Amino acid sequence: MTRRLFAIALLPRGELASRVDGLRAAVGDPRLADLPTHLTLVPPIALDEPATATLPQVLRRVAAATEPFALELGPAASFAPRTMTLHLSVHGELDRLGALRAGLRVDPLDRPDEHDFVPHVTLLQRATVEQVESGTRTLKDAI
């Protein structure tokens, strides 16, 4: 049976997206052209065709139950040494973000997390130690 890969994420728009994309370009993110700036809510998951068919209903139900809320980005941080990333931390109405994420973590999207959920916007995956140190120092007030 055919399976398709899905992920659910928040995508910034307008000037915020441009500013984050500028930071990604500045740190040399090789995925800038093929992966939009995002805050992952549900990591990539392979779904078969019956599960894929139920996805629009899940998304509509969660969207209808979600009121707008505010998030803020920054400063730059990393998960190093566990995972060598450079990212922007996320602050603001994290309880509302958690509720949105919990609403999405239902069948067919429910699965155990590999890591604790720490909201962030990745600037660079597979960063070197130098990139992490320089990036967190240089980008502490970038957004």
N, CA, C and O atoms as CSV, one atom per row, in Angstrom:
chain,resi,resn,atom,element,x,y,z
A,1,MET,N,N,0.846,-1.184,0.000
A,1,MET,CA,C,0.000,0.000,0.000
A,1,MET,C,C,0.891,1.248,0.000
A,1,MET,O,O,1.917,1.300,0.677
A,2,THR,N,N,0.478,2.222,-0.759
A,2,THR,CA,C,1.219,3.470,-0.867
A,2,THR,C,C,1.104,4.282,0.411
A,2,THR,O,O,0.028,4.400,0.997
A,3,ARG,N,N,2.230,4.838,0.834
A,3,ARG,CA,C,2.257,5.713,2.005
A,3,ARG,C,C,2.811,7.059,1.568
A,3,ARG,O,O,3.695,7.136,0.714
A,4,ARG,N,N,2.279,8.117,2.166
A,4,ARG,CA,C,2.752,9.469,1.885
A,4,ARG,C,C,3.227,10.099,3.182
A,4,ARG,O,O,2.708,9.803,4.259
A,5,LEU,N,N,4.224,10.974,3.067
A,5,LEU,CA,C,4.812,11.623,4.232
A,5,LEU,C,C,4.137,12.969,4.475
A,5,LEU,O,O,4.010,13.782,3.559
A,6,PHE,N,N,3.702,13.202,5.720
A,6,PHE,CA,C,3.056,14.447,6.125
A,6,PHE,C,C,3.740,15.001,7.367
A,6,PHE,O,O,4.247,14.250,8.200
A,7,ALA,N,N,3.746,16.311,7.478
A,7,ALA,CA,C,4.166,17.001,8.695
A,7,ALA,C,C,3.209,18.172,8.862
A,7,ALA,O,O,2.714,18.715,7.875
A,8,ILE,N,N,2.949,18.560,10.089
A,8,ILE,CA,C,2.079,19.698,10.370
A,8,ILE,C,C,2.926,20.764,11.044
A,8,ILE,O,O,3.606,20.492,12.033
A,9,ALA,N,N,2.882,21.979,10.507
A,9,ALA,CA,C,3.731,23.047,11.023
A,9,ALA,C,C,3.044,24.394,10.872
A,9,ALA,O,O,2.147,24.566,10.047
A,10,LEU,N,N,3.484,25.345,11.685
A,10,LEU,CA,C,3.083,26.743,11.531
A,10,LEU,C,C,4.122,27.410,10.641
A,10,LEU,O,O,5.326,27.236,10.834
A,11,LEU,N,N,3.643,28.176,9.663
A,11,LEU,CA,C,4.534,28.869,8.731
A,11,LEU,C,C,4.384,30.369,8.919
A,11,LEU,O,O,3.295,30.905,8.715
A,12,PRO,N,N,5.453,31.058,9.302
A,12,PRO,CA,C,5.354,32.518,9.407
A,12,PRO,C,C,5.168,33.114,8.013
A,12,PRO,O,O,5.568,32.529,7.006
A,13,ARG,N,N,4.551,34.293,7.986
A,13,ARG,CA,C,4.304,34.964,6.714
A,13,ARG,C,C,4.945,36.338,6.726
A,13,ARG,O,O,5.424,36.818,7.754
A,14,GLY,N,N,4.940,36.959,5.554
A,14,GLY,CA,C,5.321,38.350,5.414
A,14,GLY,C,C,6.717,38.663,5.889
A,14,GLY,O,O,7.661,37.906,5.660
A,15,GLU,N,N,6.830,39.812,6.565
A,15,GLU,CA,C,8.142,40.298,6.988
A,15,GLU,C,C,8.829,39.340,7.951
A,15,GLU,O,O,10.047,39.177,7.884
A,16,LEU,N,N,8.078,38.704,8.845
A,16,LEU,CA,C,8.702,37.761,9.774
A,16,LEU,C,C,9.352,36.618,9.010
A,16,LEU,O,O,10.490,36.252,9.304
A,17,ALA,N,N,8.651,36.050,8.036
A,17,ALA,CA,C,9.232,34.966,7.237
A,17,ALA,C,C,10.479,35.456,6.512
A,17,ALA,O,O,11.478,34.739,6.450
A,18,SER,N,N,10.434,36.655,5.970
A,18,SER,CA,C,11.595,37.216,5.268
A,18,SER,C,C,12.784,37.397,6.207
A,18,SER,O,O,13.923,37.113,5.838
A,19,ARG,N,N,12.515,37.870,7.415
A,19,ARG,CA,C,13.592,38.080,8.380
A,19,ARG,C,C,14.237,36.751,8.788
A,19,ARG,O,O,15.461,36.645,8.860
A,20,VAL,N,N,13.406,35.744,9.052
A,20,VAL,CA,C,13.957,34.440,9.437
A,20,VAL,C,C,14.697,33.825,8.254
A,20,VAL,O,O,15.769,33.246,8.431
A,21,ASP,N,N,14.140,33.943,7.056
A,21,ASP,CA,C,14.843,33.434,5.875
A,21,ASP,C,C,16.181,34.134,5.703
A,21,ASP,O,O,17.157,33.504,5.297
A,22,GLY,N,N,16.244,35.422,6.005
A,22,GLY,CA,C,17.514,36.146,5.942
A,22,GLY,C,C,18.526,35.581,6.923
A,22,GLY,O,O,19.711,35.473,6.605
A,23,LEU,N,N,18.062,35.217,8.127
A,23,LEU,CA,C,18.963,34.605,9.107
A,23,LEU,C,C,19.429,33.235,8.629
A,23,LEU,O,O,20.597,32.877,8.781
A,24,ARG,N,N,18.513,32.483,8.057
A,24,ARG,CA,C,18.875,31.162,7.532
A,24,ARG,C,C,19.922,31.298,6.430
A,24,ARG,O,O,20.873,30.518,6.367
A,25,ALA,N,N,19.742,32.287,5.572
A,25,ALA,CA,C,20.727,32.521,4.508
A,25,ALA,C,C,22.076,32.928,5.105
A,25,ALA,O,O,23.127,32.474,4.652
A,26,ALA,N,N,22.034,33.779,6.116
A,26,ALA,CA,C,23.268,34.267,6.730
A,26,ALA,C,C,24.081,33.149,7.381
A,26,ALA,O,O,25.310,33.208,7.402
A,27,VAL,N,N,23.400,32.130,7.914
A,27,VAL,CA,C,24.125,31.027,8.555
A,27,VAL,C,C,24.391,29.885,7.572
A,27,VAL,O,O,24.965,28.862,7.947
A,28,GLY,N,N,23.973,30.060,6.319
A,28,GLY,CA,C,24.279,29.071,5.280
A,28,GLY,C,C,23.396,27.846,5.286
A,28,GLY,O,O,23.877,26.749,5.003
A,29,ASP,N,N,22.117,27.994,5.599
A,29,ASP,CA,C,21.202,26.849,5.616
A,29,ASP,C,C,21.041,26.280,4.208
A,29,ASP,O,O,20.500,26.953,3.331
A,30,PRO,N,N,21.504,25.045,3.978
A,30,PRO,CA,C,21.380,24.451,2.646
A,30,PRO,C,C,19.948,24.076,2.279
A,30,PRO,O,O,19.667,23.795,1.114
A,31,ARG,N,N,19.035,24.066,3.254
A,31,ARG,CA,C,17.636,23.687,2.991
A,31,ARG,C,C,16.747,24.902,2.724
A,31,ARG,O,O,15.540,24.742,2.540
A,32,LEU,N,N,17.301,26.090,2.700
A,32,LEU,CA,C,16.515,27.310,2.536
A,32,LEU,C,C,15.629,27.273,1.296
A,32,LEU,O,O,14.477,27.703,1.356
A,33,ALA,N,N,16.134,26.776,0.188
A,33,ALA,CA,C,15.384,26.781,-1.065
A,33,ALA,C,C,14.279,25.730,-1.118
A,33,ALA,O,O,13.311,25.896,-1.860
A,34,ASP,N,N,14.406,24.652,-0.347
A,34,ASP,CA,C,13.419,23.576,-0.479
A,34,ASP,C,C,12.609,23.280,0.787
A,34,ASP,O,O,11.746,22.402,0.766
A,35,LEU,N,N,12.868,23.987,1.879
A,35,LEU,CA,C,12.121,23.761,3.114
A,35,LEU,C,C,11.754,25.113,3.710
A,35,LEU,O,O,12.635,25.841,4.168
A,36,PRO,N,N,10.470,25.462,3.712
A,36,PRO,CA,C,10.094,26.786,4.235
A,36,PRO,C,C,10.362,26.905,5.732
A,36,PRO,O,O,10.382,25.911,6.458
A,37,THR,N,N,10.566,28.126,6.169
A,37,THR,CA,C,10.696,28.414,7.589
A,37,THR,C,C,9.424,27.928,8.277
A,37,THR,O,O,8.316,28.186,7.808
A,38,HIS,N,N,9.597,27.219,9.402
A,38,HIS,CA,C,8.422,26.620,10.048
A,38,HIS,C,C,8.690,26.303,11.519
A,38,HIS,O,O,9.832,26.248,11.976
A,39,LEU,N,N,7.580,26.096,12.239
A,39,LEU,CA,C,7.593,25.602,13.613
A,39,LEU,C,C,6.812,24.289,13.573
A,39,LEU,O,O,5.593,24.290,13.400
A,40,THR,N,N,7.510,23.187,13.733
A,40,THR,CA,C,6.888,21.865,13.608
A,40,THR,C,C,5.967,21.576,14.788
A,40,THR,O,O,6.348,21.728,15.949
A,41,LEU,N,N,4.747,21.155,14.463
A,41,LEU,CA,C,3.796,20.705,15.480
A,41,LEU,C,C,3.698,19.186,15.505
A,41,LEU,O,O,3.625,18.579,16.574
A,42,VAL,N,N,3.696,18.579,14.330
A,42,VAL,CA,C,3.685,17.122,14.195
A,42,VAL,C,C,4.829,16.765,13.255
A,42,VAL,O,O,4.794,17.132,12.080
A,43,PRO,N,N,5.844,16.055,13.751
A,43,PRO,CA,C,6.974,15.685,12.893
A,43,PRO,C,C,6.517,14.810,11.728
A,43,PRO,O,O,5.422,14.250,11.768
A,44,PRO,N,N,7.342,14.689,10.698
A,44,PRO,CA,C,6.965,13.876,9.540
A,44,PRO,C,C,6.504,12.482,9.941
A,44,PRO,O,O,7.120,11.813,10.771
A,45,ILE,N,N,5.410,12.069,9.330
A,45,ILE,CA,C,4.826,10.762,9.591
A,45,ILE,C,C,4.299,10.203,8.271
A,45,ILE,O,O,3.656,10.918,7.502
A,46,ALA,N,N,4.573,8.933,8.014
A,46,ALA,CA,C,4.104,8.272,6.807
A,46,ALA,C,C,2.704,7.723,7.056
A,46,ALA,O,O,2.482,6.969,8.004
A,47,LEU,N,N,1.762,8.108,6.196
A,47,LEU,CA,C,0.376,7.668,6.336
A,47,LEU,C,C,-0.050,6.895,5.093
A,47,LEU,O,O,0.318,7.240,3.970
A,48,ASP,N,N,-0.836,5.838,5.320
A,48,ASP,CA,C,-1.388,5.104,4.187
A,48,ASP,C,C,-2.603,5.864,3.644
A,48,ASP,O,O,-3.011,6.873,4.218
A,49,GLU,N,N,-3.172,5.387,2.556
A,49,GLU,CA,C,-4.261,6.114,1.908
A,49,GLU,C,C,-5.503,6.292,2.790
A,49,GLU,O,O,-6.062,7.388,2.800
A,50,PRO,N,N,-5.964,5.279,3.530
A,50,PRO,CA,C,-7.124,5.512,4.409
A,50,PRO,C,C,-6.856,6.582,5.475
A,50,PRO,O,O,-7.729,7.401,5.761
A,51,ALA,N,N,-5.663,6.576,6.056
A,51,ALA,CA,C,-5.325,7.594,7.059
A,51,ALA,C,C,-5.224,8.963,6.412
A,51,ALA,O,O,-5.657,9.959,6.992
A,52,THR,N,N,-4.660,9.022,5.225
A,52,THR,CA,C,-4.549,10.283,4.503
A,52,THR,C,C,-5.928,10.885,4.248
A,52,THR,O,O,-6.097,12.103,4.309
A,53,ALA,N,N,-6.896,10.048,3.967
A,53,ALA,CA,C,-8.256,10.520,3.683
A,53,ALA,C,C,-8.896,11.182,4.896
A,53,ALA,O,O,-9.763,12.042,4.737
A,54,THR,N,N,-8.488,10.798,6.111
A,54,THR,CA,C,-9.084,11.377,7.318
A,54,THR,C,C,-8.403,12.678,7.746
A,54,THR,O,O,-8.938,13.423,8.567
A,55,LEU,N,N,-7.233,12.942,7.191
A,55,LEU,CA,C,-6.446,14.098,7.610
A,55,LEU,C,C,-7.169,15.440,7.453
A,55,LEU,O,O,-7.107,16.255,8.374
A,56,PRO,N,N,-7.848,15.708,6.339
A,56,PRO,CA,C,-8.532,17.009,6.224
A,56,PRO,C,C,-9.566,17.254,7.322
A,56,PRO,O,O,-9.692,18.381,7.799
A,57,GLN,N,N,-10.302,16.234,7.730
A,57,GLN,CA,C,-11.286,16.415,8.798
A,57,GLN,C,C,-10.610,16.759,10.114
A,57,GLN,O,O,-11.088,17.620,10.852
A,58,VAL,N,N,-9.502,16.093,10.413
A,58,VAL,CA,C,-8.760,16.380,11.644
A,58,VAL,C,C,-8.283,17.826,11.626
A,58,VAL,O,O,-8.461,18.553,12.603
A,59,LEU,N,N,-7.686,18.240,10.531
A,59,LEU,CA,C,-7.154,19.599,10.437
A,59,LEU,C,C,-8.254,20.647,10.533
A,59,LEU,O,O,-8.080,21.657,11.215
A,60,ARG,N,N,-9.376,20.430,9.871
A,60,ARG,CA,C,-10.489,21.383,9.947
A,60,ARG,C,C,-11.041,21.483,11.367
A,60,ARG,O,O,-11.331,22.580,11.845
A,61,ARG,N,N,-11.188,20.344,12.040
A,61,ARG,CA,C,-11.732,20.340,13.405
A,61,ARG,C,C,-10.808,21.106,14.354
A,61,ARG,O,O,-11.275,21.909,15.161
A,62,VAL,N,N,-9.528,20.866,14.261
A,62,VAL,CA,C,-8.572,21.541,15.141
A,62,VAL,C,C,-8.507,23.032,14.804
A,62,VAL,O,O,-8.474,23.867,15.708
A,63,ALA,N,N,-8.489,23.367,13.540
A,63,ALA,CA,C,-8.446,24.782,13.141
A,63,ALA,C,C,-9.683,25.526,13.634
A,63,ALA,O,O,-9.575,26.661,14.099
A,64,ALA,N,N,-10.838,24.911,13.539
A,64,ALA,CA,C,-12.077,25.564,13.975
A,64,ALA,C,C,-12.103,25.791,15.485
A,64,ALA,O,O,-12.748,26.723,15.964
A,65,ALA,N,N,-11.409,24.948,16.225
A,65,ALA,CA,C,-11.399,25.060,17.685
A,65,ALA,C,C,-10.271,25.944,18.206
A,65,ALA,O,O,-10.142,26.119,19.418
A,66,THR,N,N,-9.454,26.503,17.320
A,66,THR,CA,C,-8.274,27.262,17.735
A,66,THR,C,C,-8.471,28.749,17.487
A,66,THR,O,O,-8.713,29.176,16.358
A,67,GLU,N,N,-8.363,29.531,18.551
A,67,GLU,CA,C,-8.389,30.995,18.442
A,67,GLU,C,C,-6.968,31.490,18.207
A,67,GLU,O,O,-6.011,30.829,18.610
A,68,PRO,N,N,-6.816,32.633,17.566
A,68,PRO,CA,C,-5.467,33.177,17.375
A,68,PRO,C,C,-4.746,33.371,18.714
A,68,PRO,O,O,-5.369,33.655,19.738
A,69,PHE,N,N,-3.433,33.211,18.679
A,69,PHE,CA,C,-2.605,33.434,19.863
A,69,PHE,C,C,-1.260,33.973,19.413
A,69,PHE,O,O,-0.900,33.874,18.240
A,70,ALA,N,N,-0.520,34.543,20.352
A,70,ALA,CA,C,0.737,35.227,20.019
A,70,ALA,C,C,1.951,34.410,20.434
A,70,ALA,O,O,2.007,33.845,21.526
A,71,LEU,N,N,2.927,34.364,19.522
A,71,LEU,CA,C,4.218,33.749,19.794
A,71,LEU,C,C,5.308,34.752,19.436
A,71,LEU,O,O,5.113,35.629,18.594
A,72,GLU,N,N,6.447,34.611,20.082
A,72,GLU,CA,C,7.605,35.465,19.805
A,72,GLU,C,C,8.799,34.569,19.527
A,72,GLU,O,O,8.920,33.484,20.095
A,73,LEU,N,N,9.681,35.033,18.645
A,73,LEU,CA,C,10.873,34.264,18.290
A,73,LEU,C,C,12.126,34.906,18.864
A,73,LEU,O,O,12.243,36.129,18.928
A,74,GLY,N,N,13.063,34.056,19.282
A,74,GLY,CA,C,14.360,34.504,19.739
A,74,GLY,C,C,14.493,34.373,21.235
A,74,GLY,O,O,13.488,34.340,21.946
A,75,PRO,N,N,15.661,34.302,21.707
A,75,PRO,CA,C,16.932,34.429,20.998
A,75,PRO,C,C,17.332,33.121,20.312
A,75,PRO,O,O,16.635,32.111,20.414
A,76,ALA,N,N,18.471,33.163,19.609
A,76,ALA,CA,C,19.021,31.953,19.007
A,76,ALA,C,C,19.467,31.012,20.114
A,76,ALA,O,O,19.929,31.438,21.172
A,77,ALA,N,N,19.318,29.720,19.841
A,77,ALA,CA,C,19.684,28.688,20.811
A,77,ALA,C,C,20.087,27.436,20.045
A,77,ALA,O,O,20.123,27.434,18.814
A,78,SER,N,N,20.389,26.374,20.781
A,78,SER,CA,C,20.776,25.112,20.166
A,78,SER,C,C,20.389,23.958,21.081
A,78,SER,O,O,20.208,24.135,22.285
A,79,PHE,N,N,20.268,22.785,20.494
A,79,PHE,CA,C,20.077,21.568,21.276
A,79,PHE,C,C,21.409,20.843,21.472
A,79,PHE,O,O,21.436,19.715,21.964
A,80,ALA,N,N,22.506,21.485,21.090
A,80,ALA,CA,C,23.838,20.887,21.224
A,80,ALA,C,C,24.118,20.578,22.691
A,80,ALA,O,O,23.668,21.318,23.565
A,81,PRO,N,N,24.822,19.541,22.972
A,81,PRO,CA,C,25.468,18.626,22.043
A,81,PRO,C,C,24.586,17.473,21.591
A,81,PRO,O,O,25.009,16.680,20.750
A,82,ARG,N,N,23.355,17.353,22.131
A,82,ARG,CA,C,22.482,16.245,21.741
A,82,ARG,C,C,22.176,16.271,20.254
A,82,ARG,O,O,22.303,15.255,19.570
A,83,THR,N,N,21.770,17.438,19.749
A,83,THR,CA,C,21.507,17.630,18.331
A,83,THR,C,C,22.131,18.949,17.937
A,83,THR,O,O,21.844,19.986,18.535
A,84,MET,N,N,22.973,18.910,16.941
A,84,MET,CA,C,23.720,20.100,16.545
A,84,MET,C,C,22.873,20.981,15.630
A,84,MET,O,O,23.020,20.960,14.408
A,85,THR,N,N,21.997,21.742,16.244
A,85,THR,CA,C,21.145,22.669,15.508
A,85,THR,C,C,21.442,24.090,15.964
A,85,THR,O,O,22.014,24.327,17.027
A,86,LEU,N,N,21.034,25.013,15.125
A,86,LEU,CA,C,20.966,26.418,15.501
A,86,LEU,C,C,19.534,26.810,15.206
A,86,LEU,O,O,19.061,26.653,14.081
A,87,HIS,N,N,18.836,27.324,16.218
A,87,HIS,CA,C,17.427,27.648,16.021
A,87,HIS,C,C,17.039,28.891,16.812
A,87,HIS,O,O,17.789,29.377,17.658
A,88,LEU,N,N,15.851,29.383,16.509
A,88,LEU,CA,C,15.270,30.469,17.290
A,88,LEU,C,C,14.328,29.851,18.308
A,88,LEU,O,O,13.472,29.041,17.952
A,89,SER,N,N,14.476,30.222,19.555
A,89,SER,CA,C,13.557,29.742,20.576
A,89,SER,C,C,12.199,30.420,20.375
A,89,SER,O,O,12.097,31.452,19.712
A,90,VAL,N,N,11.179,29.828,20.950
A,90,VAL,CA,C,9.817,30.341,20.816
A,90,VAL,C,C,9.267,30.627,22.203
A,90,VAL,O,O,9.373,29.803,23.111
A,91,HIS,N,N,8.677,31.807,22.353
A,91,HIS,CA,C,8.091,32.242,23.623
A,91,HIS,C,C,6.703,32.790,23.346
A,91,HIS,O,O,6.313,32.955,22.191
A,92,GLY,N,N,5.973,33.067,24.387
A,92,GLY,CA,C,4.642,33.637,24.233
A,92,GLY,C,C,3.602,32.711,24.826
A,92,GLY,O,O,3.814,32.121,25.886
A,93,GLU,N,N,2.498,32.586,24.155
A,93,GLU,CA,C,1.382,31.787,24.659
A,93,GLU,C,C,1.620,30.298,24.384
A,93,GLU,O,O,0.935,29.677,23.572
A,94,LEU,N,N,2.605,29.755,25.082
A,94,LEU,CA,C,3.002,28.369,24.848
A,94,LEU,C,C,1.935,27.376,25.284
A,94,LEU,O,O,1.860,26.271,24.747
A,95,ASP,N,N,1.107,27.761,26.257
A,95,ASP,CA,C,0.008,26.875,26.645
A,95,ASP,C,C,-0.972,26.716,25.493
A,95,ASP,O,O,-1.482,25.619,25.266
A,96,ARG,N,N,-1.242,27.785,24.767
A,96,ARG,CA,C,-2.134,27.733,23.595
A,96,ARG,C,C,-1.492,26.935,22.463
A,96,ARG,O,O,-2.169,26.181,21.764
A,97,LEU,N,N,-0.172,27.108,22.288
A,97,LEU,CA,C,0.541,26.323,21.288
A,97,LEU,C,C,0.477,24.842,21.647
A,97,LEU,O,O,0.263,23.997,20.777
A,98,GLY,N,N,0.661,24.531,22.921
A,98,GLY,CA,C,0.570,23.147,23.378
A,98,GLY,C,C,-0.812,22.559,23.163
A,98,GLY,O,O,-0.944,21.389,22.805
A,99,ALA,N,N,-1.845,23.367,23.380
A,99,ALA,CA,C,-3.211,22.888,23.144
A,99,ALA,C,C,-3.446,22.609,21.660
A,99,ALA,O,O,-4.086,21.620,21.302
A,100,LEU,N,N,-2.930,23.477,20.810
A,100,LEU,CA,C,-3.044,23.248,19.367
A,100,LEU,C,C,-2.346,21.950,18.991
A,100,LEU,O,O,-2.896,21.127,18.259
A,101,ARG,N,N,-1.154,21.778,19.487
A,101,ARG,CA,C,-0.394,20.566,19.181
A,101,ARG,C,C,-1.109,19.322,19.715
A,101,ARG,O,O,-1.175,18.301,19.030
A,102,ALA,N,N,-1.637,19.406,20.923
A,102,ALA,CA,C,-2.353,18.263,21.496
A,102,ALA,C,C,-3.583,17.917,20.667
A,102,ALA,O,O,-3.913,16.743,20.499
A,103,GLY,N,N,-4.262,18.939,20.148
A,103,GLY,CA,C,-5.419,18.690,19.302
A,103,GLY,C,C,-5.065,17.960,18.021
A,103,GLY,O,O,-5.884,17.224,17.470
A,104,LEU,N,N,-3.856,18.161,17.551
A,104,LEU,CA,C,-3.400,17.502,16.331
A,104,LEU,C,C,-2.873,16.096,16.576
A,104,LEU,O,O,-2.822,15.282,15.654
A,105,ARG,N,N,-2.485,15.809,17.801
A,105,ARG,CA,C,-1.875,14.513,18.095
A,105,ARG,C,C,-2.939,13.458,18.366
A,105,ARG,O,O,-2.955,12.822,19.420
A,106,VAL,N,N,-3.829,13.287,17.390
A,106,VAL,CA,C,-4.881,12.286,17.427
A,106,VAL,C,C,-4.743,11.416,16.183
A,106,VAL,O,O,-3.982,11.746,15.273
A,107,ASP,N,N,-5.470,10.318,16.141
A,107,ASP,CA,C,-5.443,9.446,14.986
A,107,ASP,C,C,-5.800,10.239,13.726
A,107,ASP,O,O,-6.821,10.928,13.746
A,108,PRO,N,N,-5.057,10.193,12.667
A,108,PRO,CA,C,-3.941,9.300,12.351
A,108,PRO,C,C,-2.559,9.887,12.651
A,108,PRO,O,O,-1.549,9.290,12.279
A,109,LEU,N,N,-2.496,11.031,13.309
A,109,LEU,CA,C,-1.213,11.714,13.546
A,109,LEU,C,C,-0.580,11.387,14.889
A,109,LEU,O,O,0.536,11.828,15.167
A,110,ASP,N,N,-1.264,10.630,15.719
A,110,ASP,CA,C,-0.754,10.366,17.059
A,110,ASP,C,C,0.326,9.302,17.022
A,110,ASP,O,O,0.165,8.240,16.420
A,111,ARG,N,N,1.424,9.614,17.678
A,111,ARG,CA,C,2.523,8.666,17.850
A,111,ARG,C,C,3.410,9.201,18.963
A,111,ARG,O,O,3.375,10.395,19.260
A,112,PRO,N,N,4.190,8.348,19.573
A,112,PRO,CA,C,5.065,8.828,20.654
A,112,PRO,C,C,6.122,9.799,20.127
A,112,PRO,O,O,6.625,9.653,19.013
A,113,ASP,N,N,6.441,10.780,20.946
A,113,ASP,CA,C,7.512,11.711,20.598
A,113,ASP,C,C,8.863,11.052,20.833
A,113,ASP,O,O,9.041,10.318,21.805
A,114,GLU,N,N,9.815,11.315,19.942
A,114,GLU,CA,C,11.183,10.837,20.148
A,114,GLU,C,C,11.905,11.696,21.181
A,114,GLU,O,O,12.777,11.213,21.904
A,115,HIS,N,N,11.532,12.984,21.244
A,115,HIS,CA,C,12.130,13.938,22.175
A,115,HIS,C,C,11.010,14.765,22.785
A,115,HIS,O,O,9.916,14.838,22.226
A,116,ASP,N,N,11.275,15.387,23.928
A,116,ASP,CA,C,10.320,16.328,24.493
A,116,ASP,C,C,10.066,17.438,23.481
A,116,ASP,O,O,10.977,17.839,22.757
A,117,PHE,N,N,8.835,17.936,23.426
A,117,PHE,CA,C,8.501,19.014,22.513
A,117,PHE,C,C,9.069,20.324,23.040
A,117,PHE,O,O,8.705,20.777,24.125
A,118,VAL,N,N,9.952,20.920,22.274
A,118,VAL,CA,C,10.523,22.223,22.577
A,118,VAL,C,C,10.270,23.079,21.342
A,118,VAL,O,O,10.950,22.916,20.328
A,119,PRO,N,N,9.302,23.988,21.413
A,119,PRO,CA,C,9.010,24.777,20.214
A,119,PRO,C,C,10.208,25.610,19.783
A,119,PRO,O,O,10.853,26.272,20.596
A,120,HIS,N,N,10.489,25.560,18.493
A,120,HIS,CA,C,11.631,26.285,17.934
A,120,HIS,C,C,11.458,26.418,16.428
A,120,HIS,O,O,10.660,25.710,15.814
A,121,VAL,N,N,12.216,27.333,15.847
A,121,VAL,CA,C,12.263,27.516,14.400
A,121,VAL,C,C,13.719,27.298,13.992
A,121,VAL,O,O,14.593,28.095,14.331
A,122,THR,N,N,13.967,26.224,13.270
A,122,THR,CA,C,15.335,25.859,12.916
A,122,THR,C,C,15.925,26.827,11.907
A,122,THR,O,O,15.297,27.168,10.904
A,123,LEU,N,N,17.137,27.258,12.191
A,123,LEU,CA,C,17.907,28.076,11.255
A,123,LEU,C,C,18.907,27.217,10.494
A,123,LEU,O,O,19.146,27.441,9.307
A,124,LEU,N,N,19.496,26.226,11.179
A,124,LEU,CA,C,20.517,25.384,10.568
A,124,LEU,C,C,20.563,24.043,11.271
A,124,LEU,O,O,20.787,23.973,12.480
A,125,GLN,N,N,20.350,22.973,10.508
A,125,GLN,CA,C,20.533,21.631,11.036
A,125,GLN,C,C,21.975,21.216,10.781
A,125,GLN,O,O,22.642,21.767,9.905
A,126,ARG,N,N,22.445,20.257,11.538
A,126,ARG,CA,C,23.799,19.745,11.368
A,126,ARG,C,C,24.844,20.858,11.410
A,126,ARG,O,O,25.755,20.906,10.583
A,127,ALA,N,N,24.698,21.727,12.362
A,127,ALA,CA,C,25.646,22.831,12.540
A,127,ALA,C,C,26.923,22.318,13.191
A,127,ALA,O,O,26.914,21.321,13.913
A,128,THR,N,N,27.995,23.003,12.928
A,128,THR,CA,C,29.254,22.692,13.609
A,128,THR,C,C,29.240,23.366,14.983
A,128,THR,O,O,28.406,24.228,15.260
A,129,VAL,N,N,30.169,22.957,15.823
A,129,VAL,CA,C,30.303,23.586,17.139
A,129,VAL,C,C,30.543,25.082,16.968
A,129,VAL,O,O,29.966,25.891,17.693
A,130,GLU,N,N,31.385,25.447,16.020
A,130,GLU,CA,C,31.686,26.858,15.782
A,130,GLU,C,C,30.435,27.622,15.333
A,130,GLU,O,O,30.196,28.743,15.782
A,131,GLN,N,N,29.643,27.016,14.449
A,131,GLN,CA,C,28.415,27.681,13.990
A,131,GLN,C,C,27.425,27.878,15.134
A,131,GLN,O,O,26.773,28.918,15.217
A,132,VAL,N,N,27.312,26.896,16.006
A,132,VAL,CA,C,26.423,27.020,17.158
A,132,VAL,C,C,26.899,28.137,18.073
A,132,VAL,O,O,26.118,29.003,18.466
A,133,GLU,N,N,28.186,28.113,18.412
A,133,GLU,CA,C,28.722,29.136,19.320
A,133,GLU,C,C,28.608,30.531,18.724
A,133,GLU,O,O,28.172,31.464,19.398
A,134,SER,N,N,28.993,30.675,17.482
A,134,SER,CA,C,28.936,31.976,16.814
A,134,SER,C,C,27.491,32.427,16.622
A,134,SER,O,O,27.159,33.587,16.866
A,135,GLY,N,N,26.641,31.513,16.187
A,135,GLY,CA,C,25.244,31.855,15.932
A,135,GLY,C,C,24.494,32.267,17.178
A,135,GLY,O,O,23.765,33.259,17.157
A,136,THR,N,N,24.656,31.529,18.264
A,136,THR,CA,C,23.945,31.894,19.486
A,136,THR,C,C,24.448,33.207,20.042
A,136,THR,O,O,23.676,33.958,20.636
A,137,ARG,N,N,25.719,33.501,19.865
A,137,ARG,CA,C,26.278,34.771,20.331
A,137,ARG,C,C,25.830,35.920,19.424
A,137,ARG,O,O,25.382,36.957,19.913
A,138,THR,N,N,25.946,35.743,18.133
A,138,THR,CA,C,25.666,36.811,17.169
A,138,THR,C,C,24.169,37.082,17.015
A,138,THR,O,O,23.766,38.234,16.848
A,139,LEU,N,N,23.346,36.043,17.067
A,139,LEU,CA,C,21.914,36.172,16.777
A,139,LEU,C,C,21.049,36.284,18.035
A,139,LEU,O,O,19.837,36.080,17.969
A,140,LYS,N,N,21.652,36.603,19.165
A,140,LYS,CA,C,20.863,36.643,20.402
A,140,LYS,C,C,19.768,37.710,20.359
A,140,LYS,O,O,18.761,37.565,21.052
A,141,ASP,N,N,19.926,38.759,19.583
A,141,ASP,CA,C,18.918,39.821,19.485
A,141,ASP,C,C,18.452,40.031,18.045
A,141,ASP,O,O,18.007,41.124,17.694
A,142,ALA,N,N,18.548,38.993,17.208
A,142,ALA,CA,C,18.325,39.160,15.771
A,142,ALA,C,C,16.856,39.367,15.379
A,142,ALA,O,O,16.589,39.996,14.355
A,143,ILE,N,N,15.937,38.879,16.128
A,143,ILE,CA,C,14.517,38.996,15.737
A,143,ILE,C,C,13.812,40.011,16.592
A,143,ILE,O,O,12.617,40.246,16.412
